[in-house]
Amino acid sequence: MAGTTQSGAIPLPFSEPPYLCGLPSPYYTPELRKWQQACRAFIGEHLMPYAWDWEKEETVPDHLFHTFAKHNMLIPVLPSPLPVQQLKAVGIHDLLGVVKVEDFTYMHNMIYNDEMSRTGLAGPGASLTTGMAFGVPCVIKFGEKQLQERFLPDAFWGRTRFCIAITEPDAGSDVANIKTTAERSKDGKKWIINGTKKWITNGIWSDYASMAVRTGGPGPSGLSMIVVPLKNHPGVSMRRLKVQGQISAGTTYIELDDVEVPIENLIGQEGQGMKYVMTNFNHERLTIAIGATRQARVALSAAFAYVLKREAFGKPLIEQPVVRHRLAKAGALLESQWAWVEQFVYQMCNMTKEQADVELGGLTAAAKAHAGMVFKECADCAMLLFGGNGYTRSGQGEIAERMWREVNGHRIPGGSEDVMLDLMIRQLAKNYQRKTKELERPSGSSKL
């Protein structure tokens, strides 16, 4: 029935993607809809009812991570296609009995990430999945066989936890200026690592980090990536950082003082770290775009529900033209952003990884940046429409206040907004110039 959700309830405007409001869509097959229902049921049981309490407590209990791992529900955050051979080798053949690992696509990934963000909070979900989403793929894509065999089985089953450690106090979006060093020991058997990493999500709970380090000279060609032990490892000290949003995600400051790491922990080839980091960023940015767009839904639909019942000047707020205008502006941006995300993911499913990296890299950055901008518009709308209630950290306006504090956790990580927008234009120009040059006639040739 058009206009109803899968449960039969009428959804609030802007609360669900159009395909979950009964509207037709070219993207969602019966198999994908079954996957969405399975994700919603699992996340609705284990995460949704408790997320806000855990965010206030600033941590998520260990048992939740193990529950997700036991049911293979950490795996859907990995980029598509999944590492089928490695997963089957450790006994992981399907996800929730619904999707075979070999059938998993970026559409499944998008649906999963959208459902994980229905709590309205990034922190609880990020505490579970950030390491698998962004730390483990480096080992899958670029690690030698011995490295994969040592680390992947335990990571897939949640027996160990990873994080991605790139950002430093003086190197955020400017990855090429990373200062943490990794030097070979005199006997050539170890890396000796010194430096600091900052704003590392999940670091405090992680056994290992896929870490960007400087093994060579200045600039991007001197960067490599290494699997670095963290928890209880000599020379490593970690402490939590207090941040504005995503508090339960465990943002961490890491100090490394003569940390010894086996030479075999190098990921891929020495000096290729910048390439590995940038390739990994595309998946991270798309994940952020999906999550931020869902959080924008949470904020805007809460505001819509509020103005339907809140009265001022003798009538419900929804009857005020200025209120409708503000909802309309934010809603148009929201639905346009979601349509872009769906289109983007469809393109990812129908292009090779090599094609997508070239054609969509800059657009991925832009989608991530724009998702943060849209989230800000929706959170601002909610804050203003809730009025004084939206300025209060409790009561009926708590959701608006909380959503507003979540915004910058999407606008800055994964590449800050202005850098992402600039990257989009630079890559679009580069691709245009390359394609134009390829169409030029060879010098001295009459061939068209």
C-alpha positions in Angstrom: 0.0 0.0 0.0 1.5 3.3 -1.0 2.5 5.6 1.8 2.9 2.9 4.4 6.0 1.3 5.8 6.8 -2.4 5.9 5.1 -2.6 9.3 1.9 -0.9 8.0 2.4 2.3 10.0 2.2 5.6 8.2 5.7 7.1 8.2 6.2 10.7 9.1 7.3 12.9 6.2 11.1 12.7 5.7 11.4 9.8 8.2 12.2 7.1 5.7 13.7 6.8 2.2 11.0 6.9 -0.5 11.2 3.1 -1.2 10.3 2.4 2.4 7.2 4.7 2.0 5.7 2.5 -0.6 7.0 4.5 -3.6 8.4 2.7 -6.6 12.2 2.5 -7.1 14.4 1.0 -9.8 17.0 0.0 -7.3 15.5 -2.3 -4.6 14.9 -5.9 -5.7 12.9 -8.3 -3.5 16.2 -9.7 -2.3 17.4 -6.2 -1.2 14.1 -5.6 0.6 14.5 -8.9 2.5 18.0 -7.8 3.5 16.6 -4.4 4.7 14.0 -6.1 6.8 16.5 -8.5 8.3 18.9 -5.6 9.2 16.1 -3.6 10.7 15.0 -6.5 12.9 18.5 -7.3 14.1 19.5 -3.7 14.7 16.1 -3.0 16.2 16.7 -5.7 18.8 20.3 -5.2 19.7 21.1 -1.5 19.1 18.1 0.8 18.7 16.5 0.6 22.2 19.8 1.3 24.0 21.8 3.6 21.8 20.9 6.9 23.5 21.6 5.5 27.0 25.0 4.2 25.8 25.8 7.6 24.3 25.1 9.3 27.6 27.3 6.7 29.4 29.9 7.5 26.7 30.6 3.8 26.0 29.0 0.8 24.5 29.2 -2.5 26.4 31.6 -5.2 25.1 28.8 -7.8 24.8 27.3 -5.8 21.9 30.4 -6.0 19.8 30.6 -9.8 20.4 26.9 -10.1 19.5 27.4 -8.4 16.2 30.5 -10.5 15.5 28.8 -13.7 16.4 26.0 -13.0 13.8 28.5 -11.8 11.2 27.0 -8.3 11.4 30.4 -6.6 11.4 31.1 -7.9 7.9 28.5 -5.7 6.0 30.6 -2.5 6.6 33.4 -3.9 4.4 33.6 -2.5 0.9 32.1 -4.6 -1.9 32.9 -7.1 -3.2 33.5 -8.9 0.0 36.7 -11.0 0.4 34.7 -14.2 -0.4 37.6 -16.6 -0.3 39.0 -15.4 3.0 35.5 -15.3 4.6 34.6 -18.8 3.5 37.9 -20.1 4.7 37.0 -19.1 8.3 33.5 -20.4 8.0 31.5 -17.2 7.1 29.2 -18.0 4.2 26.3 -15.7 4.6 24.9 -12.7 6.5 21.8 -13.3 8.7 21.0 -16.3 6.5 19.7 -13.8 3.9 22.7 -12.8 1.8 25.5 -15.1 0.6 28.8 -13.4 0.9 29.4 -13.8 -2.8 26.2 -11.9 -3.6 26.9 -8.9 -1.4 27.0 -5.5 -3.2 27.3 -1.9 -2.4 23.5 -1.8 -2.3 23.6 -4.2 0.7 26.3 -2.0 2.2 24.2 1.1 1.8 21.1 -0.5 3.3 23.1 -1.7 6.3 24.7 1.6 7.0 21.4 3.4 6.6 19.8 1.1 9.2 22.7 1.4 11.6 22.2 5.2 11.6 18.4 5.0 12.4 19.3 5.5 16.1 20.1 9.1 15.1 23.6 8.7 16.7 26.8 7.9 15.0 28.7 6.9 18.1 27.2 3.6 19.1 27.3 2.2 15.6 30.8 3.6 15.0 32.1 1.9 18.2 31.2 -1.4 16.6 32.1 -1.0 13.0 34.7 1.7 12.4 37.7 -0.7 12.7 36.2 -3.3 10.4 35.0 -0.7 7.9 38.3 1.3 7.6 41.1 -0.6 9.3 40.7 -4.1 8.0 40.2 -3.3 4.3 43.8 -2.2 4.0 45.0 -5.7 5.0 42.4 -7.3 2.7 43.3 -5.3 -0.4 47.0 -4.8 0.0 48.4 -7.2 2.6 50.6 -10.1 1.6 49.2 -13.6 2.2 51.1 -14.1 5.5 49.7 -10.9 6.8 46.2 -11.8 5.9 46.5 -15.2 7.4 47.8 -13.8 10.7 45.2 -11.1 11.1 42.0 -11.6 9.1 40.4 -14.7 10.8 40.4 -13.1 14.2 39.3 -9.8 12.9 36.4 -11.3 10.9 35.1 -13.2 14.0 35.6 -10.2 16.3 38.3 -11.9 18.4 40.5 -8.9 17.8 39.6 -5.3 17.0 41.2 -2.9 14.5 41.2 0.8 14.0 42.5 3.1 11.2 45.2 5.4 12.4 46.1 8.2 9.9 45.3 11.6 11.5 47.9 13.4 13.6 47.9 16.6 15.6 49.5 18.4 12.7 48.2 16.3 9.8 44.5 15.9 9.3 43.3 16.3 5.7 47.0 17.0 4.8 47.9 13.3 4.9 51.1 13.8 2.9 52.7 15.6 5.9 52.4 12.7 8.4 55.3 12.8 10.8 55.1 9.5 12.7 58.2 7.5 11.7 58.9 3.9 11.3 62.6 3.0 11.1 64.2 -0.4 10.6 66.0 -1.9 13.6 69.7 -2.6 13.2 69.1 -6.3 12.7 66.4 -5.5 10.1 63.8 -7.6 11.9 61.6 -4.9 13.4 60.1 -1.5 12.7 60.8 1.1 15.5 57.8 3.5 15.5 57.7 7.0 17.1 55.0 9.6 16.9 51.5 10.5 17.8 48.0 9.8 16.3 45.0 11.9 17.2 41.2 11.6 16.8 41.4 7.9 16.2 38.0 6.4 16.4 37.8 3.1 18.4 41.6 3.3 19.2 41.1 2.9 22.9 39.5 -0.6 22.4 41.7 -1.7 19.5 44.2 -4.5 19.5 45.7 -3.3 16.2 45.8 -0.2 14.0 46.4 -0.1 10.3 48.7 2.9 10.7 50.1 5.4 8.2 53.8 6.0 9.0 56.8 7.7 7.4 59.4 5.1 6.3 61.1 7.3 3.8 61.7 11.0 2.9 59.2 13.9 2.9 56.0 14.0 1.0 53.6 11.2 -0.1 56.3 8.9 -1.5 57.8 8.5 1.9 54.6 7.0 3.4 53.8 3.3 4.2 51.2 1.5 6.2 51.9 -1.0 8.9 49.8 -3.1 11.3 50.8 -1.8 14.7 49.8 -3.5 18.0 48.1 -1.2 20.4 46.4 -2.5 23.6 49.0 -3.4 26.3 51.8 -3.2 23.8 55.1 -1.8 25.1 55.7 1.8 24.1 52.0 2.5 23.3 49.9 4.8 25.5 46.3 5.7 24.7 43.7 8.1 26.2 40.2 9.0 25.4 39.5 12.4 23.9 36.3 14.4 24.8 34.6 15.4 21.5 31.4 17.2 20.6 29.6 14.3 19.1 29.9 10.5 18.6 31.1 10.3 22.1 30.6 6.6 22.6 32.8 5.9 19.5 35.9 6.1 21.6 37.9 8.9 20.0 41.5 8.3 21.1 44.9 10.0 21.3 47.8 7.6 20.7 51.4 8.1 21.6 54.1 5.7 20.2 57.5 5.7 21.9 60.0 3.3 20.3 57.3 0.8 19.6 58.7 -2.4 18.1 56.7 -4.1 15.4 57.7 -7.1 13.3 59.0 -6.2 9.9 56.4 -8.5 8.4 53.7 -6.2 9.5 54.2 -3.9 6.6 51.0 -3.6 4.5 51.8 -4.1 0.8 54.8 -2.3 -0.5 57.0 0.3 1.3 56.4 3.8 0.0 52.9 3.0 -1.3 51.1 4.2 1.8 49.6 7.3 0.3 48.0 5.3 -2.5 46.5 2.8 0.1 45.2 5.7 2.3 43.5 7.5 -0.6 41.9 4.3 -2.0 40.6 3.5 1.5 39.2 7.0 1.9 36.6 6.5 -0.9 34.9 3.8 1.1 35.1 5.8 4.3 33.6 8.9 2.6 30.7 7.0 1.0 29.9 5.4 4.4 29.9 8.8 6.1 27.6 10.2 3.4 25.1 7.4 3.9 25.1 7.8 7.7 24.9 11.6 7.7 21.9 11.5 5.3 20.0 9.1 7.6 20.8 11.3 10.6 19.5 14.3 8.7 16.2 12.3 8.4 16.1 11.7 12.1 16.5 15.4 12.8 14.0 16.6 10.2 11.3 14.1 10.8 11.5 14.8 14.6 11.0 18.5 13.8 8.0 17.7 11.5 6.4 15.6 14.3 6.9 18.5 16.8 5.3 21.2 14.6 2.3 19.1 14.0 1.4 19.1 17.7 3.1 22.3 19.1 0.9 25.3 19.2 1.9 29.0 19.1 -0.2 32.1 18.5 -3.3 30.0 18.8 -2.6 27.4 16.2 -0.2 24.5 15.5 3.2 25.5 14.2 2.6 23.6 11.0 0.0 26.3 10.0 2.7 29.0 10.0 4.0 29.6 6.5 7.5 30.4 7.7 7.6 27.0 9.4 6.5 25.1 6.3 9.0 27.1 4.3 11.9 26.1 6.6 10.8 22.4 6.5 10.5 22.6 2.7 14.0 23.9 2.2 15.6 21.3 4.4 13.4 18.5 3.0 14.3 19.3 -0.6 18.0 19.1 0.2 17.5 15.9 2.1 15.7 14.0 -0.6 18.0 15.3 -3.3 21.0 14.1 -1.2 19.5 10.6 -0.8 18.7 10.4 -4.5 22.4 11.2 -5.2 23.5 8.5 -2.7 21.3 5.9 -4.3 22.5 6.9 -7.8 26.1 6.9 -6.6 25.8 3.4 -5.1 24.2 2.1 -8.2 27.1 3.4 -10.2 29.5 1.7 -7.8 27.7 -1.6 -8.4 28.1 -1.3 -12.2 31.7 -0.1 -12.5 35.0 -1.8 -11.8 37.0 -0.7 -8.8 39.5 0.8 -11.2 36.9 2.8 -13.1 35.2 3.9 -9.9 38.4 5.2 -8.3 39.1 7.4 -11.4 35.6 8.5 -12.2 34.0 8.7 -8.8 36.8 9.6 -6.4 36.2 13.3 -6.5 32.4 12.8 -6.5 32.7 10.6 -3.5 34.4 13.4 -1.6 31.7 15.8 -2.8 28.9 13.4 -1.7 30.4 13.2 1.7 30.8 17.0 2.0 27.3 17.7 0.8 25.8 15.1 3.2 27.4 17.1 6.1 26.0 20.3 4.7 22.5 18.8 4.3 22.7 17.4 7.8 23.6 20.8 9.1 20.6 22.4 7.4 18.2 19.7 8.8 19.7 19.9 12.3 19.5 23.8 12.2 15.9 23.5 11.1 15.1 21.1 14.0 16.9 23.3 16.5 15.0 26.4 15.5 11.6 24.8 15.2 11.9 23.1 18.6 12.9 26.5 20.0 13.8 26.5 23.7 13.1 22.8 23.9 15.8 22.2 21.2 18.3 24.0 23.4 17.8 21.6 26.2 19.6 18.3 26.7 16.5 16.5 28.0 12.8 16.3 27.4 11.0 16.5 24.0 13.6 18.7 22.4 16.6 16.5 23.3 16.7 14.9 19.9 17.2 18.3 18.2 20.0 19.3 20.6 21.7 16.0 20.2 21.5 16.0 16.4 22.9 19.4 16.2 26.0 18.3 18.2 26.4 15.3 15.8 26.8 17.4 12.6 30.5 18.3 12.8 31.4 14.7 13.3 30.6 14.3 9.6 31.8 17.6 8.2 35.4 17.1 9.5 36.5 13.4 9.6 37.3 11.6 6.4 38.5 14.8 4.9 37.2 18.2 5.9 34.4 19.8 4.0 36.3 22.5 2.1 39.1 20.1 1.2 36.5 17.6 -0.2 34.8 20.2 -2.3 38.1 21.3 -3.8 39.1 17.7 -4.4 35.9 17.2 -6.4 36.6 20.1 -8.8 40.3 19.2 -9.2 39.5 15.7 -10.1 36.7 16.6 -12.4 39.0 19.0 -14.2 41.8 16.4 -14.4 39.4 13.8 -15.8 38.0 16.2 -18.4 41.5 17.3 -19.5 42.7 13.7 -19.8 39.7 12.6 -21.9 40.0 15.7 -24.1 43.6 14.9 -24.8 42.8 11.3 -25.6 40.4 12.6 -28.4 43.0 14.8 -30.0 44.4 13.8 -33.4 47.9 12.5 -33.4 50.3 15.2 -34.7 50.8 15.1 -38.4 48.0 12.6 -38.9 44.8 13.1 -41.0 43.0 10.3 -39.1 39.8 11.6 -37.5 
